[in-house]
Amino acid sequence: MTRNKLFLLLVTAVVSLIAVLSWSLSRGNSNALWEIVSKQCVPNQQRNNNPAPCLEVNLADGYVLFDDRNGPYHDLLLPTDKISGIESPELLQQNAANFFMQAWGRRGHLSREAGKPIKDDYLSLAINSRYGRTQNQLHIHIACLRPEVYHTLNQQFPTLSTDWKPLSVKINGHIYLAKTLTANELAHSDPFKTLDRYAQQRNESIGKYGLAMVSTPTGDKVLLASSLDVFNMSLGSVEEIQDFSCALSQ
């Protein structure tokens, strides 16, 4: 490839990425979720013992569960404290709450909404990168996997290890890293800190990564991560692996 062609490719990629970023950042009120949590759910719980419009407010553990209107089977877990997102230093403190563990523990609401059990390996947790989100309050998406992603991951699971490494295939045209966790590791090792250690080894910021967690059919947990990538037109929006209609359970 000539230098001119490479330069043109780079310019095209950068311009396209800027356009996507501008579109993402212009989508409505970026504090909408925080306003719902801080001005409605928490005050209503404190005054009336009623979490509405949230599904649940857990003041002791510092989170709320919210039914996202984007899809019938789509919940969000959010902190009751102001935490902007995956890049927030509060998540890396020694006494930080394990929001991924809390989100996984609230997955049962989707089964109740569906009126039947949804298998754990159909489910996923996802938080977008700093550049791939539209809201500036940390929120973990709880939803089913897209069927094609589910089948791709099941083919990839036997090849994974406890070290981060790229999947041998792309998901939605984007590169994903993966590593396995045992159920015990999930309880005692915060996924945010796990990803941050990897990012630091590469002299990168965790904020450029989106992070997801899925379950294998045998119950082991797998972390997935995808980063801001100019050439692959990725904003690190790992929510893309999810299906809010949960076709897998139909």
C-alpha positions as CSV (number, residue, x, y, z in Angstrom):
1,M,0.0,0.0,0.0
2,T,1.4,3.4,-1.0
3,R,1.9,6.2,1.5
4,N,-0.8,8.3,-0.1
5,K,-3.3,5.4,0.0
6,L,-2.5,4.8,3.6
7,F,-2.9,8.5,4.5
8,L,-6.2,8.6,2.6
9,L,-7.4,5.5,4.5
10,L,-6.4,7.0,7.8
11,V,-8.1,10.3,7.1
12,T,-11.3,8.6,6.0
13,A,-11.3,6.5,9.2
14,V,-10.7,9.5,11.4
15,V,-13.4,11.6,9.7
16,S,-15.9,8.7,9.9
17,L,-15.1,8.1,13.6
18,I,-15.5,11.8,14.4
19,A,-18.9,11.7,12.6
20,V,-20.0,8.7,14.7
21,L,-18.7,10.3,17.9
22,S,-20.6,13.5,17.2
23,W,-23.8,11.6,16.5
24,S,-23.4,9.6,19.7
25,L,-22.7,12.7,21.8
26,S,-25.6,14.6,20.4
27,R,-28.3,12.1,21.4
28,G,-30.3,13.8,24.0
29,N,-29.7,14.5,27.7
30,S,-26.6,12.6,28.8
31,N,-27.6,13.0,32.5
32,A,-31.1,11.6,32.1
33,L,-30.3,8.3,33.9
34,W,-28.6,10.1,36.8
35,E,-31.6,12.4,37.1
36,I,-33.9,9.4,37.3
37,V,-31.8,7.8,40.0
38,S,-31.0,10.8,42.1
39,K,-34.2,12.8,41.7
40,Q,-36.9,10.1,41.5
41,C,-35.9,6.5,42.5
42,V,-33.8,7.2,45.6
43,P,-35.9,10.0,47.1
44,N,-39.1,8.0,46.5
45,Q,-37.5,5.0,48.3
46,Q,-36.3,7.1,51.2
47,R,-39.6,8.9,51.7
48,N,-42.2,6.4,50.6
49,N,-40.4,3.0,50.6
50,N,-41.3,2.8,46.9
51,P,-38.5,2.5,44.3
52,A,-40.6,3.8,41.4
53,P,-39.8,4.5,38.6
54,C,-37.0,2.0,39.3
55,L,-37.7,-1.7,40.0
56,E,-35.5,-1.8,43.1
57,V,-33.5,0.6,45.2
58,N,-30.9,-1.0,47.4
59,L,-29.4,1.9,49.5
60,A,-27.3,-0.5,51.6
61,D,-25.4,-1.9,48.6
62,G,-25.6,1.3,46.6
63,Y,-27.4,0.4,43.5
64,V,-30.8,0.6,41.7
65,L,-32.4,-1.7,39.1
66,F,-34.1,0.0,36.3
67,D,-36.3,-1.4,33.5
68,D,-35.0,0.2,30.3
69,R,-37.8,1.1,27.8
70,N,-35.5,0.1,24.9
71,G,-36.8,-3.5,24.5
72,P,-39.1,-5.7,26.6
73,Y,-36.2,-7.7,28.3
74,H,-33.6,-5.1,29.1
75,D,-32.7,-4.0,32.6
76,L,-30.0,-1.6,33.9
77,L,-28.1,-1.7,37.1
78,L,-26.8,1.8,38.2
79,P,-25.0,3.0,41.3
80,T,-26.8,5.4,43.7
81,D,-23.6,7.5,43.8
82,K,-22.5,9.7,40.9
83,I,-20.1,7.5,38.9
84,S,-19.7,8.6,35.3
85,G,-18.7,5.3,33.7
86,I,-16.1,2.6,33.2
87,E,-13.2,5.2,33.3
88,S,-14.2,6.4,36.8
89,P,-11.4,5.9,39.4
90,E,-14.0,5.1,42.1
91,L,-14.4,1.7,40.5
92,L,-10.8,0.8,41.2
93,Q,-10.8,1.6,44.9
94,Q,-10.2,-1.3,47.2
95,N,-13.6,-1.0,48.8
96,A,-15.5,-0.4,45.6
97,A,-18.8,-2.3,45.1
98,N,-18.7,-5.2,42.7
99,F,-21.4,-3.9,40.4
100,F,-21.0,-6.8,37.9
101,M,-21.7,-9.3,40.7
102,Q,-24.7,-7.2,41.8
103,A,-26.0,-7.0,38.2
104,W,-25.6,-10.8,37.7
105,G,-27.6,-11.3,41.0
106,R,-30.5,-9.3,39.6
107,R,-30.8,-11.2,36.3
108,G,-33.9,-13.1,37.6
109,H,-36.1,-10.1,36.8
110,L,-35.8,-10.9,33.1
111,S,-37.2,-14.4,33.6
112,R,-40.1,-13.0,35.6
113,E,-40.8,-10.5,32.8
114,A,-40.7,-13.4,30.3
115,G,-42.9,-15.6,32.4
116,K,-40.4,-18.5,32.2
117,P,-36.8,-19.2,33.2
118,I,-34.1,-17.7,30.9
119,K,-31.0,-19.9,30.9
120,D,-27.9,-18.2,32.3
121,D,-25.9,-18.9,29.2
122,Y,-28.5,-16.9,27.2
123,L,-27.8,-13.8,29.3
124,S,-25.1,-11.1,29.3
125,L,-24.0,-8.0,31.1
126,A,-22.5,-5.1,29.2
127,I,-21.1,-1.7,29.9
128,N,-20.0,0.5,27.0
129,S,-16.7,2.4,26.7
130,R,-16.5,6.1,27.5
131,Y,-16.8,6.8,23.8
132,G,-19.6,4.3,23.0
133,R,-22.2,5.4,25.5
134,T,-24.8,8.1,25.5
135,Q,-25.3,8.5,29.3
136,N,-22.8,9.8,31.9
137,Q,-23.9,7.6,34.7
138,L,-22.4,4.1,35.0
139,H,-25.0,1.6,33.9
140,I,-24.7,-2.1,33.2
141,H,-27.0,-3.5,30.6
142,I,-28.6,-6.8,31.6
143,A,-30.1,-8.6,28.6
144,C,-29.9,-11.8,26.4
145,L,-27.3,-12.4,23.8
146,R,-28.1,-12.0,20.2
147,P,-28.5,-15.5,18.7
148,E,-25.6,-15.3,16.3
149,V,-23.3,-14.0,19.1
150,Y,-24.5,-16.8,21.3
151,H,-23.5,-19.4,18.7
152,T,-20.2,-17.7,17.9
153,L,-19.2,-17.6,21.6
154,N,-20.1,-21.3,22.1
155,Q,-17.8,-22.2,19.3
156,Q,-15.1,-20.0,20.9
157,F,-15.4,-21.1,24.6
158,P,-13.2,-24.2,24.3
159,T,-10.3,-22.1,23.0
160,L,-10.3,-19.6,25.9
161,S,-8.0,-19.4,28.9
162,T,-7.6,-17.2,32.0
163,D,-5.4,-14.9,29.9
164,W,-6.8,-12.1,27.8
165,K,-6.6,-12.9,24.1
166,P,-8.5,-12.0,20.9
167,L,-11.3,-14.2,19.7
168,S,-10.4,-15.9,16.4
169,V,-13.5,-14.3,14.8
170,K,-14.9,-10.8,14.9
171,I,-18.3,-9.9,16.4
172,N,-20.2,-7.4,14.3
173,G,-17.0,-6.6,12.5
174,H,-15.2,-5.7,15.7
175,I,-12.3,-7.3,17.6
176,Y,-13.1,-8.8,21.0
177,L,-10.8,-9.9,23.7
178,A,-11.9,-12.7,26.0
179,K,-10.8,-14.5,29.2
180,T,-12.4,-17.0,31.5
181,L,-13.4,-16.6,35.1
182,T,-14.6,-19.2,37.6
183,A,-17.7,-18.5,39.7
184,N,-15.4,-18.1,42.7
185,E,-13.3,-15.5,40.8
186,L,-16.4,-13.6,39.9
187,A,-17.3,-13.3,43.6
188,H,-13.8,-12.2,44.7
189,S,-12.3,-10.4,41.6
190,D,-14.0,-7.3,40.2
191,P,-14.1,-7.4,36.4
192,F,-13.4,-3.6,36.2
193,K,-10.1,-4.2,38.1
194,T,-9.3,-7.2,35.9
195,L,-9.7,-5.2,32.7
196,D,-7.8,-2.2,34.2
197,R,-4.8,-4.4,34.9
198,Y,-4.7,-5.5,31.3
199,A,-5.1,-1.9,30.0
200,Q,-2.3,-0.7,32.3
201,Q,0.0,-3.4,31.0
202,R,-0.5,-1.9,27.5
203,N,-0.3,1.8,28.7
204,E,-3.9,2.3,27.8
205,S,-6.9,3.8,29.6
206,I,-9.7,1.4,30.6
207,G,-12.1,4.1,29.4
208,K,-11.5,3.2,25.8
209,Y,-12.8,-0.3,26.5
210,G,-16.3,-1.7,26.7
211,L,-16.7,-4.7,29.0
212,A,-19.1,-7.6,29.0
213,M,-19.7,-10.8,30.9
214,V,-21.4,-14.0,29.7
215,S,-21.8,-17.5,31.1
216,T,-20.8,-20.8,29.5
217,P,-23.3,-23.7,29.4
218,T,-21.2,-25.3,32.3
219,G,-21.6,-22.1,34.5
220,D,-18.2,-20.6,34.1
221,K,-18.1,-16.9,33.4
222,V,-16.2,-15.2,30.5
223,L,-15.2,-11.6,30.2
224,L,-15.3,-9.9,26.8
225,A,-13.8,-6.6,26.0
226,S,-13.7,-4.4,22.9
227,S,-11.9,-1.1,22.5
228,L,-12.2,2.1,20.6
229,D,-10.7,1.3,17.2
230,V,-10.5,3.8,14.4
231,F,-9.7,1.3,11.6
232,N,-12.5,-1.1,12.6
233,M,-15.0,1.7,13.2
234,S,-15.6,0.5,16.8
235,L,-16.5,2.8,19.7
236,G,-16.2,0.0,22.2
237,S,-20.0,-0.2,22.5
238,V,-20.3,-3.9,23.6
239,E,-24.0,-3.5,24.1
240,E,-24.0,-4.5,20.4
241,I,-23.8,-8.2,21.5
242,Q,-27.2,-8.0,23.2
243,D,-30.8,-8.7,22.1
244,F,-33.4,-6.8,24.1
245,S,-36.2,-9.0,22.7
246,C,-34.4,-12.2,23.8
247,A,-35.1,-14.3,20.8
248,L,-33.1,-17.2,22.3
249,S,-35.8,-17.8,24.9
250,Q,-38.7,-17.8,22.4
